Structures are given as C-alpha cells and as structure tokens.
Amino acid sequence: MARRAAGRSASEPEPDESHGVSVHLDEVLAARGMTLTELADRVGVTVVNLSVLKNGRAKAVRFSTLTGICRALDCQPGDILRVD
C-alpha cells in the first residue's frame, strides 16, 4: 500500500495517479475557426501555456484562464474539459 503524504486525505489521489480529465480544446478551436495563437492573444496567456493545456499535459488550470478561454470561444468548461 502506498504511503500518503502528511495532510492528504484518503480520498485525494496520489500526485502520480491519472486524473481522468481530457481536454478537447482543439475540437472547439477547430469548430470556431480559431488558432491557438489567436486564442492566446484574446485570453492574455502564452501560446506555450495553452499548448500544454491543449495537449493534456497541464496539471491544473486557473479559473481566470478557464473563464477567459470560455469567453473567447463562447463555450462552457464542459465543452473543453471532460471526465473520462
């Protein structure tokens, strides 16, 4: 049995466990005819940060960034984030 770090509850996953959330930003961008560079400019974040999110390598996303993405793409968080 794996040991849990101090302060972590039994219901919290270990840092190396898969979170089961997939990102479908590329689909929404394609449907809107928008590039990642254009989205980055509209949201005020770097293309690199959006690329990390789009490719599923992000460990977290700020609500302010998610809000900016949704406003720029006229979508809801569930349109780009899904639990597998």
C-alpha positions as CSV (number, residue, x, y, z in Angstrom):
1,M,0.0,0.0,0.0
2,A,1.4,3.4,-1.0
3,R,2.0,5.9,1.8
4,R,0.2,9.2,1.7
5,A,1.9,12.5,2.3
6,A,1.1,14.2,5.6
7,G,-2.1,16.3,5.3
8,R,-3.5,14.4,2.3
9,S,-6.8,12.7,2.9
10,A,-7.5,9.2,1.8
11,S,-9.9,10.5,-0.9
12,E,-7.2,12.6,-2.6
13,P,-5.3,10.9,-5.3
14,E,-1.5,10.4,-5.2
15,P,0.3,13.0,-7.3
16,D,1.3,10.4,-9.9
17,E,-2.2,9.0,-10.3
18,S,-4.2,9.8,-13.5
19,H,-6.8,12.4,-13.0
20,G,-9.2,11.2,-15.8
21,V,-9.8,14.6,-17.3
22,S,-9.3,15.0,-21.0
23,V,-9.0,18.3,-22.8
24,H,-10.9,18.9,-26.1
25,L,-9.7,22.5,-26.7
26,D,-8.5,21.5,-30.2
27,E,-12.1,20.5,-31.2
28,V,-13.6,23.7,-30.0
29,L,-10.9,25.8,-31.7
30,A,-11.5,24.0,-35.0
31,A,-15.2,24.5,-34.7
32,R,-14.7,28.2,-34.1
33,G,-12.1,28.5,-36.9
34,M,-9.6,30.0,-34.4
35,T,-5.9,29.3,-33.9
36,L,-4.2,28.7,-30.6
37,T,-2.2,31.9,-31.2
38,E,-5.4,34.0,-31.6
39,L,-6.9,32.4,-28.5
40,A,-3.7,33.2,-26.5
41,D,-3.9,36.8,-27.6
42,R,-7.6,37.1,-26.7
43,V,-7.1,35.4,-23.3
44,G,-3.8,37.1,-22.4
45,V,-1.8,33.9,-21.8
46,T,1.1,32.4,-23.7
47,V,0.8,30.1,-26.6
48,V,3.1,27.7,-24.7
49,N,0.7,27.6,-21.7
50,L,-2.3,27.0,-23.9
51,S,-0.4,24.3,-25.8
52,V,0.4,22.5,-22.6
53,L,-3.4,22.6,-21.8
54,K,-4.5,21.6,-25.3
55,N,-2.1,18.6,-25.4
56,G,-3.3,17.3,-22.0
57,R,0.0,17.9,-20.2
58,A,-1.4,20.6,-17.8
59,K,-1.7,19.6,-14.1
60,A,-4.0,22.5,-13.3
61,V,-5.8,25.4,-14.9
62,R,-6.6,28.7,-13.2
63,F,-10.3,29.6,-13.1
64,S,-9.5,33.0,-14.5
65,T,-7.8,31.3,-17.5
66,L,-10.6,28.9,-18.0
67,T,-13.1,31.8,-17.8
68,G,-11.1,33.7,-20.4
69,I,-10.9,30.7,-22.7
70,C,-14.7,30.1,-22.4
71,R,-15.5,33.8,-23.1
72,A,-13.2,33.9,-26.1
73,L,-14.6,30.7,-27.5
74,D,-18.2,31.3,-26.4
75,C,-18.4,27.9,-24.7
76,Q,-18.8,26.3,-21.3
77,P,-16.0,24.5,-19.4
78,G,-17.7,21.1,-20.2
79,D,-17.2,21.8,-23.9
80,I,-13.4,21.6,-23.5
81,L,-12.9,19.5,-20.3
82,R,-14.4,16.1,-19.9
83,V,-14.1,13.3,-17.3
84,D,-13.2,10.0,-18.9
